[in-house]
Structure formats: C-alpha cells, structure tokens
Amino acid sequence: MIEFIASLVPASLAAHAPALLVVVPMLFAPIAAFMPNGRIAWLLSIIATGIALIMSISLIDQVRSIEGGAVLSYAMGGWAPDAGIEFRIDALNSMVLLLVSTIGFLAAIFSWPTVKAEIRDAKRAMFFAAYLVCFTGLTGVASTGDAFNLFVFLEISSIATYVLVALGATRDRRALPAAGNYLLMGTIGASFFVVGVGFLFAATGTLNMAELAVRLQDVQDNKAVLAGYAFIVVGLGIKAAMFPLHQWLPNAYAYSPSFVTMFLAATATKVAIYALVRFLFTVFGLEFAFEGSTLIWILMPMGIAAMIACSFQAVFQTDVRRTLAYSSVAQVGYMLLGISIGTAAGVSAGLFHLVNHALIKGALFMALAGVVLTYQGTSLNDLKGLGRTSPWTMTAFAIGAVSLIGVPLTAGFQSKYALVNALFEHGWWWAVAVVMFSSLLAVVYMGRMLEAVFFRAPSNPNKRRQEAPFVILIPLWILALANLWVGIQGGFVAGLADDAAAALFIGGGS
C-alpha cells in the first residue's frame, strides 16, 4: 500500500515532499481563516492534511529506498546549510511525520460534528485555521534539521494550541484557566529550550543539528555545552509532559474542545518526545558525558514514577477525560523507560509504544467525543449503559481500552511485549515488575469504564439509542481496527520503530 500510494506522487512533487508537508497546511491556514463559514474551512483542513499524508507516505517510501542509513536532505529555498534551513528526513522522523499526518487527517474528518456543537459559528473558520497552524508546527518540528528552526515550529504549534484549548470555554469555562496554565508551562519549556540552543550556538557557532553533532565531539567538556544540554532536556521534558513536569496536561485534556483533546493526546507529546530523542541520540550522542547519567538517573526514574504515580491518580478520577489524561502521562513513562535503556531494542520499544499510544488515545478520545456530542457528559456515571444505546461507538472505545491495558492481539500488547523483552535483555528485570504493576492499575481504571459501559443500567432510563454521527464513526473505527491490526500483524509499525532506532545508533540522523 505504501509503495502504491507513493507511486502515484509525481517525481517532481516527491522531490519537494519535505517542504510540501509543512508548507501546504501553512498556506491553507490563512485561507481557512477568511472562509465565510466553518464548513468550508473544515473541508480545507481535510484537503491540507490529506496532501500532507500523501507527502509523508512518499517520504517513507523514499527513505526506505536509501541504503546505508543515509538521509534525505532538502535545502529550503535552495540555500544550503549553514546559511539556509535544512530539512533532514531519516527513518525516525519519517515515522513521526506519517503518524502526525495520519492522525491529523483522521482528526480533520472527524472534527466537524464536535466543532459545530462546541464552537460558536463566528469562530469556526478561525478554529480550523488555528488547527492547521498547529499541524504545521508539529510537522515542522519533525522535519527540520535546524535547532532554532525546531524552536520556531515548536512555538508555532504551541501558540495555536493555546488558542484551541481556550476556545473550549464555550463548553466549559474551566478551559480558560487550563489554557492559561498550558501557556505558562509551555512558555517556560520553550524558554528553557531556546536558552539551551543559544548555549550550543555559543560553543559551536552553528545551529544545524547535523553539524552540531560533529562539532560537539570536540567541546563536550565545555560548560556552555553542559548547561545547554540541561536546559534542552528540561525544556523538552515540559513539552513532552515528562513527570513531574506534566501539570499542564490533565486540565488541558479535560476542558478543551473534544476535537482538540483527541488531536493533542495523539500527537503533541509524541512530537516533543521525538525532539528529545533527536537531541539525545543524534545531536549529543551516547558518547556525551552527561547522557549516560541522564538516561539512568533522570529518564528512567521519571518514567517509572509516571507509570506508578499517574496510574494511581487515574484510578481515583471520576471524569473519564481526566482519567485518560493521567493515563497519558503514565504511558509517556513507558516510552521514556524504553528510551532510557539506551539500546537499539529499548529505543525501538519506546518508539513502538509512541506510535501505538497515538492509535489508542486517538480511538478513546474520538469515542468520548461521540459521547459528549450525543449525551453531553464525560463522567463515569455518564458512561453507564452506553454499550446498549451506542454499541458501535462504545465497542470501538472498548477496543482502545483493552489495547491500553495491553491485552494480547492489540497494539498495546505488542509494544509492551517489546519493552519487556528489551528490559530483560538489559538485565532490568525489576523494571518488568513495574511495567506489570502499572498495567494492573490500567486494568482497574479502564475496567471501571468498561463495567459502566457494558454491565450497568443507564443512569437515565429515558436514554434512547443514539450513535455518534458517521463522520465520527468512520475515523473512529479506522483507529480501532488499526489497534487490532497492529496487535495481530504488527510487523509494519514494529519495522518502522526498528528502522528509526537503527538510524539513531548507526548515525543515520547526523
């Protein structure tokens, strides 16, 4: 399928795929903003993200055709680095771009009913414009080979996200303080990151990440480099919701418009983790003196703490979206644990879970959007009996739930199994026990939801049978079936994660 779709892209367009993936949604955003109604802006968002998806498929095919771990290098405007901005595409970011564009396209399709219900008519066109700006920023972060350009794209996506979260005030006034908290923490994270990049530039005289990787080998003991490293890890840790820097996330997920929650849960933290991995393994490299200590004494403990503490917090939540928000921080812990192993198998497992978690949370939050649309509630009590009144919606929700737990034949099981194998290979048998314990807690908080959905009578006996609209059900079931497909035949996604890890360890990204 990848090869077939890629073959439909003319060679003249495929050569510019790294730029088109970012430029097309960026150009569509202002056009959407000036549309006379939100429906036209919605259609433009589908077209823009659809083109981006095709370009990302083309990039996957191009990267696979390159031998020896080389990368695609694209000089924006024909200006070669260091004078110009370079986009560098390897197995790692081509995987992330495919993930973001796939989720972005499905999210755009699903968005209209929820946006129509939750956003005032006068703001809908601007809402979709902000969404395309956010999408542009995320794809730009995953494409660029320039450290400062990465900061710019990170802030483009963040600023648009603050607006999208705040627009949830139409449904829930608590969205405004949630957006304010997100803005504060996001600004701190961005400030830390850009200060770190400034230190690296002062020490090396370049912002190109490939050139940084070369020059840093000669100045590893430079205090500016060490300070820059620390600032970058903390800044990206905030963006990735790394425990205990995750405090912005629960309220942002709980009170945002349903569409925003779904898109952020499936993409935003994933792109930030990509950026963290890119700097740790490509720019600095495992040989960097600080890195071994960072993996063992920061990422690994924080990952384990997130898996346990946030899973416990999820157990005691009564609002389903807050439960899933704390669960997301716990799942970030799984990813960080895999990355902290510092081996190809460990990093591959962490990246594998990154992709699978996007599929899982995308399905879960899409199903909840259908519940909000039809029954106007997200509490555990509101889920009672929905298995009878909304069987298609809630069956897809159940697939996402069991995948999050890690039941065999689901995507969640495949990536957790890969993580457990990597931990055993590295001798971290005790961490396997933590993974199992955290998964048992997931059984508790997801089990409560499934019990309410399928084994409890409706809290309102007058509830009539009502499914989510087809425009929600179609992308929802695509994600639900993707969870089963990866669980049964996970070779494609696992192969992408293996290739991405291999690119990091053989120096393909530098």
Secondary structure, DSSP 8 states (H G I E B T S, - for coil): -HHHHHHTS-HHHHTTHHHHHHHHHHHHHHHHHT-SSHHHHHHHHHHHHHHHHHHHHHHHHHHHH--TT--EEEEGGG--TTTS-EEEE-HHHHHHHHHHHHHHHHHHHHHHHHHHHHS-GGGHHHHHHHHHHHHHHHHHHHHB-BHHHHHHHHHHHHHHHHHHHHGGGGT-TTHHHHHHHHHHHHHHHHHHHHHHHHHHHHHHS--BHHHHHHHGGG-TT-HHHHHHHHHHHHHHHHHTT-TTS-TTHHHHHHHS-HHHHHHHHHHHHHHHHHHHHIIIIIII-TTSHHHHHHIIIIIHHHHHHIIIIIHHHHHT-SBHHHHHHHHHHHHHHHHHHHHHT-SHHHHHHHHHHHHHHHHHHHHHHHHHHHHHHHH---BTGGGTTHHHHSHHHHHHHHHHHHHHHT-TTSHHHHHHHHHHHHHHHHT-HHHHHHHHHHHHHHHHHHHHHHHHHHHS--SSTT-------HHHHHHHHHHHHHHHHHHHSTHHHHHHHHHHHHHHHTTTT-
